[in-house]
Amino acid sequence: MRNKYLSLLPGLLVLLLFPMGPTAQNSKACALPCPPNSSCVNGTACRCAPGFISFSGEIFTDPLESCDDINECGPPSPVDCGSSADCQNTEGGYYCTCSPGYEPVSGAMIFRNESENTCREVDECQHRPRVCKGLSICINTEDSYTCQCPPGLEFTPEDQRHCTDVDECSSRQHQCHNSTVCINTVGSYTCHCRQGWEPKPGFWDKQRNTICKEISFPTWTALSGIKSQALSHFLNRIQDLGRNFSSASVLNTVRDLVQEMGDLLETPGDLKTLPFSEQHFVVTNLLFGLENVLRGVSKALPKGSFTFNSSAGIELSLEVQAPSYRNITLIQKQTKMMLTWDTVHDSGDSGLAVVGLLSTPGMDRFLAEAPLVLDAEELTTLHETHRGLLQETSHILLSDVISAFITNKDTENLRSPVTFVFQHSVTPGPREKVHCVYWEHGQNGSGHWDTRGCWVTSTRDNSTTCQCSHLSIFAVLMAHYSVQEEDPALTVITYVGLSLSLLCLLLVALTFLLCKAIQNTSTSLHLQLSLCLFLAHLLFLTAIDRTESKVLCAFIAGALHYLYLASFTWMLLVGLHLFLSARNLTVVNYSGINRFMKKAMFPVGYGVPAVIVAISAASRPHLYGTPTSCWLHSEKGFKWGFLGPVCAIFSVNLAFFLMTLWILKRKLCSLNSEVSTLQDTRMLTFKATAQLFILGCTWFLGILQVGLAARVMAYLFTIINSLQGVFIFLVYCLLSQQVREQYRKWLKRIRKSKAESEKYTLSSRTMSDGCKHSEVRSCTAPRALH
């Protein structure tokens, strides 16, 4: 019995070692129990799962064997993942991944063979955020990277990937000369001249090899040929200041310079007796010499704002600043200067810069009869404004003479203009104009006032704002223009002629409005022309010289611009209608002409001038009104907003006139015996000639007022233009048979009404006398009874 149980022991051990699981078959299907990771093949054998193998192979019969994992990645490896890739074994399988320092270009992160391999080297230097911190430089290597610091930088002890600047100045690793100051920069350093020092010849400031010397007092060149004890004493005092100058005493030197100039202007001595031409030499030497010295010695000033005054009223304002983005404004009692920092300082320059403003009241006493040179465009505008009647100019200084300077000597063409505001107590009159001027240094050492590069932006009663594209010696001048008085005969002709024209134009308008028998397209055109001319002449007579208020004057100028343009536009429509009427003599389409003119005349007659005036006013409204009259300014060709359309209309009317004459000539050659046609043709010919003479020649003569014939043309222009309304009344009313008949009817009505009024008055008087007699009789009868 005991042996019987011992024979069952091997089977029990198998059951204990290999319990039944999901990979083992049912005992009914397989008598041999299979280990994990295997399956039953038949009743006596087992098969290892893919990726596993037993000691006997894939199929085994020994129940004590097991299926172990196959390492596909181990040598010898049947797996080829390709270059830059590694094989990773797993239980029952494997996969491929990119080697460290590589990454797949596309596809999955894991793959199984070389055909799926897209691995390439990883450039760690392109990663974000950066692997090398701060200013360090990343260098890519195979499978990795390194960080390096550029020259002048070093790694921080805490992080060997982070570079920081090495301060060569504080660590005394620099090689700056002892005349300079070391200024640390990122990765390097520069050597700056000390305050009050400047680079030696052959060296530049802010270099690593800069060598400096103490700032020297600039040379003031004395005038030759000018004999003046006061000037000689002044120059000797300047030389003394130069000999004793040092950068440590710069404030005292600047203060003494201002005081010496004030003393000279306060007590000029024999300078007042010099001829004006020599005084102009002295002014040039004083102004530019003082500016040059102040520009030089102010480099030794420390950072800050400084103001110096003399007992004579001279005022010097200095601003010493490092680069910034703010604007600079220097304010004095009578002057203010505003400029931007980029105007003062060169880009990339980190040193101090100086801005100076010097006012020299009293300098004007040496500037009597100093020449004034106007800009060519301004001079042309001035002569056009006064129509060639300008005789001479005189000018006076309204402001103190000022000097504006900066550290940089190259101030001919500034990046942005400098703005000056001058205070003055004199208000310009009608024939006085304010100019922003500068003192131009002549080649011979003298000078003159000039306006090039400076312009007035605004002016009020007590202040003027100027802008200049350069820096120099500036002032505000008020120029008085002596204008030749106009010929009194022309003035009388103008007023008398325009007065007659106004009366005649009023009669023409009333005639065309009240006389219904003659109302047609032609009379409508002439009615609108008469109304426009009437309003234009009336406004011209009453308001052309109302220049007291700039706003009112500009409005008057705009109204005159519109009314005269409207008048010429209606003249064009009259000329067109006259041409079409003449053409109607050969082509019968008069009804079509009437319909066309009725539709087009009002939009064209009033709309076109309105568009032209609106464009002119929107583009340059400040050019309406001049200092002497309320008309268009000549500046920048603004008058062509009127002359252009007028010349165009005159040219078109001339073309209409020539074509009308040609049509009438052909018609006269083919006339028959019809008297009415002959009369109509002759009337059209006369009106065409009168149309050219009255509506065209007047303004054409105005354009011809040049040269030797200017006076003759002025008289012709004034006579014809001022009597324009008289000619219109004569041609279109008195010479019209229909209008004359209407006038006769009106006169008969007036006489008849007057006669009836007199008859009524006479009968009333008779009845009144009879009543009085009856009353007397009735009163005397009762008295007789008593």
Secondary structure, DSSP 8 states (H G I E B T S, - for coil): -HHHHHTTHHHHHHHHHS---TTS--TTT-SS---TTEEE-SSS-EEE-TTEE-SS-SEE--TT---EE--TTSSS------TTEEEEEETTEEEEEE-TTEEESSS-SEESSGGG--EEE--GGG-SS-SSEET-EEEEETTEEEEE--TTEEEETTEEEEEEE--TTTTT-----TTEEEEEETTEEEEEE-TTEEE-TT--TTBTT--EEE---------SS---HHHHHHHHHHHHHHHT--GGGHHHHHHHHHHHHHHHHHS-GGGGGS-HHHHHHHHHHHHHHHHHHHHHHGGGS-SEEEEEE-TTS-EEEEEEE-S-SS-EEEE-SSEEEEE-HHHHS-TT--S-EEEEEEEETTGGGG-TT--EE--HHHHHHHHHHTTT-EEEEEEEE-S-EEEEEES-S--SS-SS-EEEEEE-S----TTEEEEEEEEEE-TTS-EEEE-TTEEEEEE-SSEEEEEESS-SEEEEEEEEEEE----HHHHHHHHHHHHHHHHHHHHHHHHHHH-GGG-SHHHHHHHHHHHHHHHHHHHHHHHTT--SSHHHHHHHHHHHHHHHHHHHHHHHHHHHHHHHHHHTTTS--HHHHHHHHHHHHHIIIIIHHHHHHHHHHHH-GGGB--SSSSSB--GGGTTHHHHHHHHHHHHHHHHHHHHHHHHHHHHHHT--S-HHHHHHHHHHHHHHHHHHHHHTHHHHHHHT--GGGHHHHHHHHHHHHHTHHHHHHIIIIIT-HHHHHHHHHHHHHHHHHHHHHHHHHHHHHHHHHHHHHHHHHHHHHHHHH-
